[in-house]
Amino acid sequence: MSQAATYAFAYHQLLVVVAGSVCLFGTWVGMRHFARARATSGTTRIGWLFMASVGTGAALWASTFIAILALDPTLNSGFEPVATGTVLVVAIIACLIGFEIGSRHFTLAPEAGGLVMGAGVLAMHFIAFRGWHIAGHFEWNFFGVAVTLLLGLSLSALAVNRANRPVTRWCRHGAAIVLTFMICAMHYALAASTSAVPDPSIVLPASLIPAHVLGLAVVCAVLLVIGSGFSTYVIDLGLRTDSADRIHQLSFNDTMTGLPNRIAFNERLAFDAAEAHEKAHKLAAFSIDLDGFKDVNDLFGHGAGDLLLIEVAGRMRRMLGPGEFLARQSGDEFLGLQTSGNHPQDAQAFAGRIACVFAQPFQVHGQQVSLTASIGFSIFPIDTPERDQVLSNAKLAMHRGKSKQRGTSASISARWTTRHAPAARWRATCSWPPAAANSNCIISCRPRFVTGGSAAPKP
């Protein structure tokens, strides 16, 4: 291999590395914004989607032009300014539409959004090639072009799938890696399917942007976009930290029990739902209602009832572990949250620990009083993809369970919440005795089904 050929080969690979690096860092920032968009709603969601589209689109735009230049960096070439700007607009719009579709909740939403993004990437390459003028002409292999089309569509669908259906917290990093691999794979497929034939007789128009100028410009532009997007992410992270501190300040607003109130619970629910999206965890919401508390109020008076609530709150607070949150809504109703990657098992265990709180009787005016708790829980996003619906599901589960038998823990399945069918399946019902004879709380969990309004143990 001659020295000139060696230089051209090394320069080619260097440009591919630059294109891959620009794509990797730019799409990583864009995918972080996309994750925030999925955890928000309204105008905030639209803002995050736009930021994700600009960051990802600019990265794909820059890496596309650099990868095209790498096909033959020794050629005298230039790009049409209008085509260059059009490719950027197409990249942002394709990412915006793809992310919008991919964040929906129908079955193949991520894949459909990824296909739209992939079609946009292919359109970017087509427009860019149409606007790329060289002192010569290209000869194409249509089999290689077909491979390029397949790579663009399939890998884009995979990238949005990983961003929208993360199995672990690293899947969003995987989405950026997939998009980077797509750009590099498409480049090598195009390099194998085309060859440039120089023609010294061709004179390039003076209005073209020289290749080396455009290459430097797109790198500087995308670094500016990446820096802006990363700054936005850092600012948002700081705001979320401030929000966490505010939640901590609101945590003891219930003057009687010392537990967080409903306002603090709502803020914690929003914060934990966003964290669950970010870290690919699941969030369980609990509705806890005391059975027999009204009888205590009627028999011993409201003062005694208040003291009993304080004791109940103290017992439940002592059993809380990391990632768990408890609040008092009103009267004898409490609310709970638990973040975990092992739901529904951890949610059932949490309900069991709450049951243990009531295993020992309480002292009211020197008399022993035994209480139970009816508990309903729902898991986000397993039972519902809507953050605001998860607590409603938990309350519905608690009331339906209490109507069948007091002192139960129940969860409505996703099938019930989506179809609202009369024959709703209940995932599990845990029952325990009103009071235990000793300090050991033994919980017996029996799967039950609600069919036509009657509950019966599963055989």
CORBEL-V596419 format. One record per residue. N is the residue number from 1. RES is the residue in one small letter. PSI is psi in degrees with one decimal (NA if undefined). OMEGA is omega in whole degrees, -180 to 180 (none if undefined). Layout:
N,RES,PSI,OMEGA / N,RES,PSI,OMEGA
This chain:
1,m,129.9,-179 / 2,s,165.0,-180 / 3,q,-38.1,179 / 4,a,-41.3,179 / 5,a,-38.3,178 / 6,t,-41.4,178 / 7,y,-44.5,-179 / 8,a,-41.6,179 / 9,f,-45.2,-180 / 10,a,-40.8,179 / 11,y,-38.2,177 / 12,h,-51.5,-178 / 13,q,-34.4,178 / 14,l,-42.6,178 / 15,l,-36.5,177 / 16,v,-41.1,178 / 17,v,-41.8,178 / 18,v,-45.4,179 / 19,a,-44.9,180 / 20,g,-39.7,-180 / 21,s,-44.5,178 / 22,v,-44.6,180 / 23,c,-41.8,-177 / 24,l,-51.6,-177 / 25,f,-39.5,180 / 26,g,-45.1,-180 / 27,t,-28.1,175 / 28,w,-45.7,177 / 29,v,-43.0,180 / 30,g,-39.0,180 / 31,m,-30.6,174 / 32,r,-41.7,177 / 33,h,-37.9,179 / 34,f,-38.6,177 / 35,a,-38.6,178 / 36,r,-36.7,179 / 37,a,-39.1,-179 / 38,r,-19.6,-178 / 39,a,1.5,-178 / 40,t,-176.8,-179 / 41,s,170.1,176 / 42,g,-146.4,-178 / 43,t,-29.7,178 / 44,t,-42.1,178 / 45,r,-42.1,180 / 46,i,-41.7,178 / 47,g,-44.8,179 / 48,w,-37.9,177 / 49,l,-40.6,179 / 50,f,-43.7,178 / 51,m,-41.3,178 / 52,a,-39.6,-178 / 53,s,-41.5,180 / 54,v,-46.4,-179 / 55,g,-49.3,-179 / 56,t,-42.7,-179 / 57,g,-43.1,179 / 58,a,-39.2,179 / 59,a,-43.5,178 / 60,l,-39.0,178 / 61,w,-51.4,-178 / 62,a,-46.3,-178 / 63,s,-31.2,178 / 64,t,-46.9,-179 / 65,f,-40.6,179 / 66,i,-40.4,179 / 67,a,-36.2,177 / 68,i,-42.9,178 / 69,l,-31.9,-178 / 70,a,-13.2,-180 / 71,l,-41.0,176 / 72,d,85.1,-174 / 73,p,-11.5,-179 / 74,t,-9.3,-178 / 75,l,147.3,169 / 76,n,112.1,-173 / 77,s,168.4,177 / 78,g,167.2,-176 / 79,f,143.8,175 / 80,e,131.2,-180 / 81,p,-41.2,-178 / 82,v,-43.6,179 / 83,a,-37.6,179 / 84,t,-45.8,178 / 85,g,-37.2,180 / 86,t,-39.4,179 / 87,v,-39.9,178 / 88,l,-43.7,179 / 89,v,-44.8,179 / 90,v,-40.3,-179 / 91,a,-45.7,-178 / 92,i,-44.6,-179 / 93,i,-42.5,180 / 94,a,-41.5,179 / 95,c,-39.8,-179 / 96,l,-47.9,179 / 97,i,-42.2,180 / 98,g,-43.3,179 / 99,f,-38.9,-180 / 100,e,-46.6,178 / 101,i,-42.5,-177 / 102,g,-23.3,-179 / 103,s,-1.3,177 / 104,r,175.0,-172 / 105,h,9.9,175 / 106,f,166.9,-164 / 107,t,-51.9,-175 / 108,l,29.7,-179 / 109,a,-48.7,-179 / 110,p,-42.9,-179 / 111,e,-40.6,179 / 112,a,-43.9,177 / 113,g,-38.9,178 / 114,g,-37.6,178 / 115,l,-39.1,177 / 116,v,-44.0,178 / 117,m,-41.0,179 / 118,g,-41.0,177 / 119,a,-37.4,177 / 120,g,-40.2,178 / 121,v,-41.1,178 / 122,l,-40.4,177 / 123,a,-37.8,176 / 124,m,-46.4,-180 / 125,h,-40.5,-179 / 126,f,-47.6,-180 / 127,i,-40.2,-179 / 128,a,-42.0,179 / 129,f,-36.4,178 / 130,r,-30.9,-179 / 131,g,2.5,-179 / 132,w,118.0,-180 / 133,h,133.2,178 / 134,i,161.1,176 / 135,a,69.4,-177 / 136,g,-154.6,178 / 137,h,165.3,-178 / 138,f,147.2,170 / 139,e,129.6,-171 / 140,w,147.6,170 / 141,n,113.1,-171 / 142,f,-22.6,175 / 143,f,-42.7,178 / 144,g,-35.3,177 / 145,v,-40.7,178 / 146,a,-40.0,177 / 147,v,-39.7,178 / 148,t,-43.4,178 / 149,l,-45.2,-179 / 150,l,-42.0,180 / 151,l,-43.7,-178 / 152,g,-44.8,-177 / 153,l,-47.8,-174 / 154,s,-42.8,-177 / 155,l,-32.2,175 / 156,s,-43.0,178 / 157,a,-40.7,178 / 158,l,-40.1,-178 / 159,a,-47.9,-180 / 160,v,-33.4,175 / 161,n,-45.6,-179 / 162,r,-34.7,179 / 163,a,-33.3,-175 / 164,n,-21.1,180 / 165,r,63.8,-177 / 166,p,129.3,175 / 167,v,-38.0,176 / 168,t,173.8,-180 / 169,r,-12.8,-178 / 170,w,-6.7,-175 / 171,c,-31.6,179 / 172,r,-30.4,171 / 173,h,-36.9,178 / 174,g,-33.4,178 / 175,a,-42.6,178 / 176,a,-38.3,179 / 177,i,-40.1,179 / 178,v,-43.4,179 / 179,l,-37.8,177 / 180,t,-44.0,177 / 181,f,-36.8,179 / 182,m,-46.8,-180 / 183,i,-45.1,-179 / 184,c,-42.5,-180 / 185,a,-41.4,178 / 186,m,-36.7,178 / 187,h,-48.8,-178 / 188,y,-31.3,175 / 189,a,-41.2,178 / 190,l,-38.7,179 / 191,a,-34.1,180 / 192,a,-18.5,-174 / 193,s,0.1,-179 / 194,t,154.6,175 / 195,s,138.7,-180 / 196,a,131.6,179 / 197,v,106.3,-178 / 198,p,146.4,177 / 199,d,97.8,-176 / 200,p,-17.1,-178 / 201,s,-16.1,-178 / 202,i,127.1,178 / 203,v,125.1,-178 / 204,l,140.5,177 / 205,p,147.1,-179 / 206,a,-17.7,-177 / 207,s,-8.3,-178 / 208,l,151.7,173 / 209,i,121.4,180 / 210,p,146.3,-174 / 211,a,-45.5,-177 / 212,h,-33.1,178 / 213,v,-44.8,180 / 214,l,-42.0,180 / 215,g,-45.9,179 / 216,l,-38.4,-178 / 217,a,-43.8,-177 / 218,v,-34.9,178 / 219,v,-45.2,179 / 220,c,-41.6,-179 / 221,a,-44.7,-177 / 222,v,-31.1,175 / 223,l,-37.4,177 / 224,l,-43.3,179 / 225,v,-43.9,179 / 226,i,-43.3,179 / 227,g,-41.5,178 / 228,s,-44.8,180 / 229,g,-39.9,179 / 230,f,-38.0,177 / 231,s,-40.6,177 / 232,t,-41.2,179 / 233,y,-41.4,179 / 234,v,-42.0,179 / 235,i,-44.1,179 / 236,d,-39.4,178 / 237,l,-39.8,177 / 238,g,-40.4,178 / 239,l,-37.6,179 / 240,r,-34.5,175 / 241,t,-42.1,176 / 242,d,-38.1,178 / 243,s,-39.5,177 / 244,a,-39.7,178 / 245,d,-38.3,179 / 246,r,-38.9,176 / 247,i,-41.2,179 / 248,h,-38.2,180 / 249,q,-31.7,180 / 250,l,0.3,-169 / 251,s,-18.9,-176 / 252,f,59.8,-179 / 253,n,-11.7,176 / 254,d,104.0,-170 / 255,t,-25.0,-176 / 256,m,-50.1,-174 / 257,t,-17.3,-176 / 258,g,5.4,179 / 259,l,160.4,173 / 260,p,154.4,179 / 261,n,-172.8,-176 / 262,r,-35.5,179 / 263,i,-45.7,178 / 264,a,-36.9,179 / 265,f,-44.1,-180 / 266,n,-41.5,179 / 267,e,-39.0,179 / 268,r,-37.5,178 / 269,l,-45.7,179 / 270,a,-42.2,-179 / 271,f,-46.4,-179 / 272,d,-33.3,177 / 273,a,-40.5,177 / 274,a,-40.6,178 / 275,e,-37.3,179 / 276,a,-41.2,175 / 277,h,-45.4,-173 / 278,e,-40.0,-173 / 279,k,6.8,180 / 280,a,36.7,174 / 281,h,-178.9,176 / 282,k,150.5,-176 / 283,l,123.6,177 / 284,a,131.4,175 / 285,a,139.8,-175 / 286,f,140.6,170 / 287,s,120.7,-173 / 288,i,121.7,-178 / 289,d,129.0,-179 / 290,l,133.2,177 / 291,d,128.0,176 / 292,g,3.9,-178 / 293,f,-35.9,179 / 294,k,-35.8,178 / 295,d,-37.1,178 / 296,v,-44.1,178 / 297,n,-44.1,-178 / 298,d,-35.3,-174 / 299,l,-41.3,-173 / 300,f,-10.8,180 / 301,g,162.3,-176 / 302,h,-31.0,178 / 303,g,-44.8,178 / 304,a,-35.9,178 / 305,g,-38.7,178 / 306,d,-42.9,179 / 307,l,-37.2,178 / 308,l,-42.0,178 / 309,l,-38.5,178 / 310,i,-41.9,179 / 311,e,-41.8,178 / 312,v,-46.5,180 / 313,a,-40.6,179 / 314,g,-41.8,179 / 315,r,-44.0,-178 / 316,m,-36.4,-180 / 317,r,-35.6,-179 / 318,r,-22.1,-178 / 319,m,-0.1,-180 / 320,l,143.2,177 / 321,g,-175.3,179 / 322,p,139.1,179 / 323,g,11.8,-179 / 324,e,148.0,-173 / 325,f,140.1,-179 / 326,l,138.4,179 / 327,a,158.2,174 / 328,r,124.3,179 / 329,q,-60.4,178 / 330,s,156.0,177 / 331,g,-124.4,-178 / 332,d,26.4,-180 / 333,e,131.8,-180 / 334,f,157.9,-180 / 335,l,146.9,-180 / 336,g,156.6,175 / 337,l,145.7,177 / 338,q,121.0,177 / 339,t,129.1,-178 / 340,s,157.3,172 / 341,g,6.4,-174 / 342,n,41.8,175 / 343,h,148.1,11 / 344,p,0.1,-176 / 345,q,-45.5,-179 / 346,d,-33.7,178 / 347,a,-41.3,178 / 348,q,-37.9,178 / 349,a,-38.3,178 / 350,f,-44.1,177 / 351,a,-36.7,178 / 352,g,-38.3,178 / 353,r,-34.9,175 / 354,i,-39.7,178 / 355,a,-38.1,180 / 356,c,-27.7,178 / 357,v,-32.7,-175 / 358,f,7.9,-180 / 359,a,-35.0,178 / 360,q,137.6,180 / 361,p,159.8,179 / 362,f,154.8,177 / 363,q,120.0,177 / 364,v,111.1,-179 / 365,h,42.3,177 / 366,g,2.8,180 / 367,q,146.5,178 / 368,q,131.8,180 / 369,v,126.8,179 / 370,s,130.3,179 / 371,l,159.4,169 / 372,t,172.0,178 / 373,a,133.8,172 / 374,s,128.5,-172 / 375,i,132.1,172 / 376,g,142.0,178 / 377,f,154.5,178 / 378,s,149.2,-172 / 379,i,126.1,177 / 380,f,129.2,4 / 381,p,21.1,-178 / 382,i,-52.2,-176 / 383,d,-28.9,178 / 384,t,138.7,176 / 385,p,-3.7,-178 / 386,e,124.9,-179 / 387,r,-42.4,-176 / 388,d,-15.2,-178 / 389,q,-19.4,-171 / 390,v,-38.7,179 / 391,l,-38.4,177 / 392,s,-41.1,177 / 393,n,-41.0,180 / 394,a,-42.7,179 / 395,k,-41.0,178 / 396,l,-41.7,178 / 397,a,-41.9,-180 / 398,m,-46.8,-178 / 399,h,-38.9,179 / 400,r,-37.3,177 / 401,g,-41.0,-180 / 402,k,-32.4,179 / 403,s,-23.6,178 / 404,k,-43.2,-179 / 405,q,128.1,178 / 406,r,155.7,179 / 407,g,38.1,180 / 408,t,160.4,173 / 409,s,130.1,-174 / 410,a,155.5,177 / 411,s,131.3,178 / 412,i,137.1,-178 / 413,s,165.0,180 / 414,a,-31.1,-180 / 415,r,-39.1,180 / 416,w,-43.9,-175 / 417,t,-26.4,-179 / 418,t,-32.7,-176 / 419,r,-19.8,-177 / 420,h,41.6,-177 / 421,a,147.6,177 / 422,p,-36.2,179 / 423,a,78.5,-176 / 424,a,139.1,179 / 425,r,129.5,175 / 426,w,130.3,-174 / 427,r,-43.9,-178 / 428,a,146.3,175 / 429,t,122.3,-180 / 430,c,127.3,-179 / 431,s,150.8,-180 / 432,w,159.9,-179 / 433,p,153.6,-180 / 434,p,-35.6,179 / 435,a,143.2,-180 / 436,a,151.4,-178 / 437,a,-20.7,178 / 438,n,-169.3,-174 / 439,s,-10.2,180 / 440,n,128.7,180 / 441,c,112.2,-179 / 442,i,119.7,-176 / 443,i,129.4,178 / 444,s,116.3,-179 / 445,c,121.2,179 / 446,r,117.9,176 / 447,p,133.8,178 / 448,r,159.6,177 / 449,f,141.8,173 / 450,v,116.1,-179 / 451,t,114.4,-180 / 452,g,21.8,174 / 453,g,0.9,179 / 454,s,137.6,-179 / 455,a,135.3,179 / 456,a,145.6,178 / 457,p,143.2,176 / 458,k,130.7,-179 / 459,p,NA,none
